[in-house]
Amino acid sequence: MKSGTPGSKLLQGAFILSAAAIVSKLIGTLQKIPLQNLGGDAVFGIYNTVNPLYTMLITVAMLGLPSAISKFVAEASAGGDEAEGRRVLRLSAVLTALCGIMIGMLTYAGAPVIARIVGNSHIIPALHTSALGLAVVPLMAAVRGYFQGLHNMMPTAVSQVVEQSVRVIVMIALLLYLISRGAGAAEIAAGALLGSAAGGAAGLLVMLLFWRRHRRQTGGRLSGKDAPDAKQPLRSNNAAAAGRIQRASAWQLLAYGLPVMLGALAVPLIGLVDVFTVPRLLSPAYGETASMAQFGIYNRGLPLVQIVTMLATSLSVVFIPALAEAKYRGDDALIRTRCSLSLRWFWLLGLAASVGLAVLAEPVNVALYGDAAGSGTMMWLAFTAAGGTISIISAALLQGLGAVRAPALHLLAAAVLKAALNLLLVPQQGITGAAIASVAAHGFAAALNVLLLHRQGHLRLRLADAGLRPALLLAGLGLAAAAVSSGAALALTAAGLGGGRMASLAQTLLGVLAGCAVFGLGAVRLRLLSESELRQLPGFGPKLADKLKQLRLFP
């Protein structure tokens, strides 16, 4: 069987990795719902305080080395120097393992100090258990980087799904056990965070099994789909070519990886601002325990918003190579068209998701969490989907055009704005003030990215893109979702079935279906998207246009 071309291998690998990322992120996002249902808002608040800190520490512990490993292993593989690839892995594995263990020990020992900074002592047990994951996850990421350097994405994909699945299974099992024992909120949250360490250990085991099989199959040599073409001589057989393969030192790996790590740290900054400000600002009015419960209520809307932004993140990878190719060809007209079209449509999709979630906030809240507490806050938080979506897509467009650092700097500026608004609004309005600050921060980051695209000449801003027709479409969506949901509530109440979680779930699903139907039909009928424009979207555009044309939806 002939192996595919390098381009087809890369595309196949990207598809496998994207699909696994979607599945694993979906599992990780939706696991928060049973966590709140079983543990309650106080446990949910503690978990959502410690988990962003854990994510940040994992990012630091990895030192950006998985990307560096992938780069240097790919270069060694291209030159046929498989020994250099293995040496890079060994060196990086030692660095990440030592860094992970050291940061884990500091986190465990420094948990009381971190708790004082956050302003809540209830997070100490959860910090202790989360520290265990730091001992294994960075090493797992290093081995993933090795296989990615060989363009073999399957080990990473399998380990991602296994990691998240084991994490959720262990978390729920410990939740049920600890609740049955009558444990307090702090201990239950600590058990939930222990799932992260269990998932990391399972993911590392999967990667080590793939590594063992890889060593057996290759016998220390590149073979199979990782090998160069058998018809071509290995470049390592050529002394001059082999001499160009430099032995990567620890400093070279860190020089490449640390900027990657700093860029990755910018992404969760807005969420980290909430961790370090909201519980502390709520404590004077509520006390430590009640402030954690309030923070848990605040976080109820985040899983739904994260599903929207997760889909945007998954789709954003399509635009980076497409724009990079257009820039390489010097096709400025194509760049402007793709930037304008993608931003216009993701703006509409993000706003549609925001309007739908805001309108259906109360039935969604009751259906997922059992009561309507914080529905007003969820309405505000829903609009972070619009700014977050545009921030993600515009960042991908900038990266595709070579502006790699700008999106990270814009997120840093947005985090500063978020901190200032939290300090101003949370003492006055509680968790609703934090939600308003989040909307402003995500919108600010998106605006900075879009303005940079405009200033570079890659985008023409038009008032028509936010004019009457989009407003009509969104108003129709909101009215349809609200009307159908309210009608369903009246009908269920008249039938004696109203008021429960199942009734709220029915209201939500019917409202969502009505909103989606109005959005889809309205977008085509109002000529917000033409067939030719849809076909210009890279990747999924032509196939979607064919489907809509078959349904005769284009005017």
N, C-alpha and C positions, 0 to 999 in steps of 0.2 A: 504494500500500500504506500503510495507516494505521499510524502509529507506536503503540507500546504506551503504557500509562499510565506516569507517573513511577515508581510503585511497582513495576510489572512490570520496568521498565528496571533499577531498582536491584537487584531480585532476580536478574535475568538476569546483571547485571554481577557480583554477588556470587558467583553460581554459577561463572561463567567464571574469576574470580580465584581462587576456592577450588580448582577443578579444576587450574588451572595451578600453584598453590602446592603441591598434593599431588604432582603429577608432578615438578616441579622439585626439591622436597625429597627425594622418593624417589630421584631420580637422584643428588643430592648426597650422600645417606646411603649408598646402595649402592656408590658409586664407591670408598668406603674399603676394600671387600673386595679388588678387584683391586689397589689400591694396596699393601696388605699382602702379597698373594700375589706380586706382582712385585718389590716393593722390600725386603720383609722387615720385621721388627719394629723395627729401628733407624730406618729411613726412616719407618715408620708413627708411631713415637714423635715424631720431629722434626716431621712434618706436623701431628700432633695437638697439639703444643705451639704452633706458629706460627699455625695456622688460627684458633683462638679469639682470639688477639691481633689478627689481621687483621680478624676480624669486629667486634671491639670498636672498632678504629680506624676502620673503615668507618662504624659507627654514629655515632661522634663527628664524622667528617668531613661526614656528611649534615646534622648540626645539627638533626635533626628537621624539616627544611624540606620534604620531600615531603608531609608531612601539612599543613603550613602552606600550601603551594602549592595543594593540593587544596581546602582551605577557602576561600581568597581567590579562587581561580579560579571555584569554584562560585558564590560570591556575585556575582562580576562577570558570570558567565554568566546567572544568574537576573535580573540587572538589564539584560541586553542590552549590557553594556559590554565587548565582546570585546577592545578595545584595552588595557583595564586588566588583563585576564587574561594577555595576551601580555607586558605590562610586568612583571607579577609573576614570570612565568617567566624573563624576561631577568635580572631582579635576583637571583632565587634561583639561577639557573644560574651567575652570576658568583660569588656567595658560596660555593656548594658546590664549584665548580671550584677557586677559590683555596684554600679550606680543605683540599680533598683533596690538591692539589699540595703545599701547605705541610706537611701531616702526612706525606705520602709522603716528602718530602725529609728531614724530621726522623727518620722511621723508618729510612731508608737510612743516614743519617749516624750515628744513635744505636743502630744494631744491636749494636755491641759492648757498649754500656751495658746494653741490654735483656738481652743474653745473660748479663752478669754478674749481673743481678737474678734471672733465671731459674735461673742456676747451671749453664749448659751452653753452651760456645762453638760447638757443632755447629749451632746454629740460625741463625748469622749469615748464611750464604748464602741460606737460605730467607726470612729477614727482608728481605734486599735485593730478591729477586724479588717478594715480596708487596707491597712498597712501590709497585710499578708499577701495581697494580690501584687504588690509592688515587687515582690521577690521572684515572680514567675512571668508576669505579662511582658516586661521588656525583653527577656530572653526569647519568648515566643515570637515577638515582633521581629527580632533579629533573624531568626530562621526563616520567617516569612519573606524578609527582604532578599535572602539568598535565592529562594526559588523564583521570586519575581525577576531577579536578575537573569535567570535562565529562561525567562518568558513562560514559566510553568505556573499558572495562576491557580490551578486546582487545589494544591495544598492550602494556600491562603483561604480560598473560598470555603473548603470543608471545615477548616479550623475555626473560621469566623462563625459559621452556623452552629458548630458543636459548642463553641465557647458560650454563645448567647443562650442556647438551649439548656445546657447544664446550669448556667447561672440562674435561669428562671426556675428550673426544677428544684435546685437546692434552696433557692430563696423561698419558694412557696412551702416546701417541706419544713424548713426551719420556722417559718411564720406560723404554720399550723401547730407545730410542736411547742413553740414558746408561748403561743396564745393559750394552748391547753394547760400549760403549767402556770398560767397567771402572771407571766413576766410583765414588766413595765415597758413603757414606750421606748426608752433608751436601749434596753436589752433586745427588744424585738427588732428595732432598726439595725442594731449591730448584727443580728442574725441575718437580716436581709442583705447587708453589705458583705457578709461572708460568702454569699453566692458569687460575688465578683471574683474572689480568690479561687473558688472551686471551678468556675468557668475558665479562668486563666490557666489553671493546672490542667484541665481537660484539653484546652486548646494547645498547650505546650506538648502534651502527650501525643496529640494527633500529629503535630509538626515533627516530633522526634520519630514517629513511626514512618512518616513520609521520607524523612532523612535516611532512616535505616534501609528502606526499600530502594531509595535512590542510590545509596552506596553499593548495595548488592547488585543492582542492575548494571551499574556503570563500572563496578570494580575499580573506582577511582578515576575512570575516564569518562569523558562526555560521550553520551550515546543517545539513541532515540531522537526525540524531537529537540533535545537540548544540544545535539551535536551539530557541528558544521556539516555542510553537504559533503557526502562521501566522495563525490566526483571532484571536489575541490581540495587541493592540498591544504593542510593545516598551516595557518600563518606562523604557528610556533616552529614549524620546520624551517622557516626562513629566518636566518639569524638576524637580519636587519629588522624584520617585522617584530620578532620576539623581543629585540632590544628596546622597542618602543613601549612595551608593556611595563609600566613602572610598578614597583612594589609599594602598595599603599601603606603609609605609616598611620599610627594612631592619630597624629596631628592632622594628616590629610583627611582622614575620615571625619574627624570632629570639625574641621574647617568647612567641609561640605554639609555636615549634618546639623550643626548648631543654628545656622540661618533658617533651615527648614523647621527646626523645633520652635524658634521664635515666631515664625509665621503661623505655625499651628496653634501656638498659645493665644494668638489674637482672636481666633474663632469663638472660644467659650468665654471671652472676657466679660461680655454683657451679663451673662448668667452668673459669673463669679462676683460681679458687683452686687447682685442681689444677695448672694450668700453672706458677704461681709458687711452688708448694711441693713437689710430688711429685718432680720431677727433682732439685731441690736436696737434698731429704731422702734420696734414694736414692744420690746421688753418693758419700758417704763409704764406703758398703759396696760399691758396684758400679763406680765410676769413671764418667766422662762417657759413653763409648760404650755400655757395658752398661746404664747407668741409662736411656738413651733407648730401648734395646731393651725394658727392663722397662716403661717408660711406654707403649710400643707394645702390649705384651701386655695391660696394664691397659685400654687403649682398645678391645680386641677386642669386648667386649660392648656398647659404646655404640651402634653402628649399629642393632642389633636393638632396644635400648631406645628409641632415637630414633624408630624406625618406630611404636612403640606411642604415644609421646607426640605424634608428628606427627599421627596420626589423631585423638587427643584434641584437639589444637589446631585441626584442621580442623572437627571437630564442635562445638567450643566456640562458634564464631561464631553457631550457631543459637540459643544460649541468651540472648545479650546482648539482641537486639531483643525476644525473647519475654518476658523478665523486665521490660525497660523498659516494654513495653506494659502488662503486668499491674500494674506499679507506678503507671503513669499513671492507670489505671482504679481504683486503690485496692483491687485484689482481693488481699488479704493471704492468703486461703486458697489461691488458685491459686499464689501465690509460694511458700508453704510446701510445697505439693504438688510443684511442679516442682523446687525445691531438694532436697527429700528424695529424690525418685525419681531424679534425675540423679546425685546424689552416691552413692546406694546402688548404682546400677548401674555407674557408672564405677569405683567402689571394687572391685566384684566383677570387672569386666573387667581392671582393672589388676592385681589380685592373681592372676587366672587367667593372664595373660601372664607375670607374675613366676614363679609356680609352674611353669608349663610350661617356661620358659627355664632355670630352675634345675635342674629334673629332667633336661632334655636338654642341659645345658651341654656335656658332653664330646663327644657326637656332633656337636653344632652346631659346636663349636670345630674339630674335625677336618675336618668337611665344608667349612667356609668358609675355614679358615686353614692346614690341612694337618697340624697337630699338636695335642696336648692341653695345651700350655703355658698356664698361667693359668686352667684350667677351674674351679678352686676360687674364684678371684677373680671369674670370670664368674657363678658361682652367687650370690655376694653382690650383684654389680652388677645382677643381674636384678631384684632387689626395689626398685630405684629406679624401675621402671616403675609400681609401685603408688602410691608417694608422688608421683611426677611427674605421673601422670594426674590424681590428685585435686587437686594444686596448680594445674594448668592449668584444670580445670573449675571449681573453687571460685573462682579468680581471675576467670573469665568471669562467674560468677554475681554476684560482688561488683561487677564493672564494670557489669553490666546493671542493678544496683540503685543505681548512682551512687557507689560507693566505689572510685574510680579509683586513688588513691595507696596504699591499704592493701596490695594484693598486692605492689607493688614494695618497700615497706618490709619486708614479711615475707620476701621473697627476700633482701634485704640482711641481715636477722637470720640467715637460714639460711646465708648465705655466711660470716658470722662464726663460726657454729657449725662449719661445714665446715673452716675454717682451723684452729680450735682442735683439732678431732679429728684432722686430718692431722698437726699437730705432735706430738700425743700418740701416734698409732697407727702412722704410716708408719715411723718409726725402729725400731719393735718388730716390726711384721708386714708391712712392705713394701707392695706394691700391694694386698694383701688389706685392710690397714688403711685405705687410701684408699677402697676400695669400701665398707667398713663405714661410713666417715664420710659417703659420698655417700648411702647409704640413710637415715642419721639426718638429714642436712640436708634432703633432699627431703621426708621425713616430717614434719619440723619445720615447713617452709613450709606444707605441706598442713594440718597441725593448726591453725596460726595462722589460716589462711583460714576453716576450718570453724568454729572457735570464735567468730570474728567474726560469721559468719552466724548462729550460735546466739545470740550476745549481742544481735544486732539484732532477734531474734524471727522471722527468716526460716527457721529450721531447728530441728526438734526432734530431738535426739540420742536414739537408742534403742539399748539393748544388743542387742535382737533383730536389728538390722541386721548385727551382727558376732557372732551367736550360733551355735547348734548347726547349723542348716541351711546357712548359708554355709560353715561349717567342713567339713561333710560333703561339700558340693559340691566344694570345693577339694581335699579329700583324695582324692575319687574321681577327679578330673581328674589329679592327680599320680600316683596309683597306676596308672591306665589308661595314661597316657603312658609311665611307666617300664616297666610290664609289656610293652607292645607293642614298645617300643624294644629292651628286653633280649631278648625273644623273637625279634625280627628279627635281632639280632646273633648269637644262637645258631644260627638257621637259616642265615644267610649263612656263618657260620664252618664249619658242617657241610657246606655245599655248596662250600667252598673259595673263597668270595668275600669273606670277612671281612677287616677290618683296614685297608681303604683309604678314600679320601675318598668314593667312590661308595657304599660300604657304609654309611658314617656318614650320608650324605645320605638313603639309604633309611630308616635307623633314625629319623632326625629327622622326615622327612615322615610316616611311619607313626605315630610318637609324637604328632605334632601333630594328625593326623586323629583319633586315638583320644581325645586330650584334648578337642578341640573337640566331638566327638560327645557325650561324657559331660557336658561343661559345658552344652551346649544342651538336651539331654534332661533333665538333672538340675535345671536352673533352672526349667523348666516344671513338672516333676513334684513338686518340693519346694515349689511355689507361692511361689517367690521373686519371681515376676513374674506378675501377672494381666493378662488382656487389656485391662481398663479402664485399668490403670496404664500399660501400654505405649502405649495410644492417647493418653495425656496428654503424652508426650514430643513437643516441637515438632519439626516437619520430618519426620523419618524414622519416627517412632513408629507412626502409623496404617497406613502401607504395610507395615511389618514385621509388625504385628499381623494384617493381612489374610493375609499369606503363611503365618504360623504357624497361623492358623485354618483355612486351606485344607488344611494338612497334618495337621489334627486333633491338634495337639500340646497345646493347652490342655485341662486336665482338666475 
